[in-house]
Amino acid sequence: MKQLLILLLGLLLSGTARAHGGEDHGDGPKAGTPAGATSFSVAALSEQFEVLLRYEPLEGGQPADLRLFLSDYATNVPIKGAKLTLTTPEDASLKWAVTEQEPGIYLVEGQFPANKAYSLTVNIVAGDKADLLLLEGIKVGEKLPVTASAPEAAASLFSSWKTVLALIGAFVLGIGLTVLLLRRRRPTAPVSTSNPAVYENQA
């Protein structure tokens, strides 16, 4: 009886472990823009400047608003009052307007004609310093990664609980069947075969 119970309990635990099989316990996306991000970004730097371009998903043929962050490479201090001229190597006819919004933060406005990868050449003049940086990998038409939705997670949890409950039900059913079989096998009381009358006649 004990051995059978141990066997059934072992089957229950192994079934529960299999119910959790196949889950991904990794750390999410290993490269690219992380899931849940609200914007893309590309960066470039030189011995004088550091440039970061941040933008929301872009569509070809639609107005594009980008944020350009300019800082000193050595001190990381935002650079204000810089003169920035942007050109697109893939299409020299594209025009870009640059407006300083805050110290070191510049609004770049223009339009990419198609959904493909572009780059921007940034000509920087700030005081007595000047440099030319290239921002590569601006992917027009690319969508942001989407995290798993809550309903899908809830459905997965419900499915795992259903599996556990089914295994518990099978375990209880097994115990009931075992008890029923043991009751049927219970031996009956021995029946005496002696006959007292025979011994009296012999006496």
C-alpha angles and dihedrals in degrees: 000000000000092000091052092050091050090050093051091047090051091052090051094052094045091050091051090051091051090050088063094046121119095032116142110232094176126122097258124252112008097200141022126026110347119243112267095031117138099206146021126240140194127185142195134182143186136181089282110029142032119205128192121185116197124185142163120237110304131210125206113252092019128106112271125211115189132177118224119196115199123190141160111269096219100042102021088226114151112253115225129192095027121155109232126189118185128196133173116230091201092056119016092189094069115107127209129195117208123200126177111230101172134356105298094000119104131182114223116198128186142097137268111214100212143024102260141094118296137177133211127216110212118203107197127196115176117164109304092344127090134172144158121230132181122218109200134186102042098160112201113200095023117134127220118253113262123221121227111279122244095241091057091051091048091050091052091051092048091050092052091050091051089054092050093049091049090053092048090051091052090049093053091046090052091053091050093051091048092053091048092052092048091052091052091051094051107126119240123237114277115259117227114236098188118116114206093194092066092057092050092054091050090052 
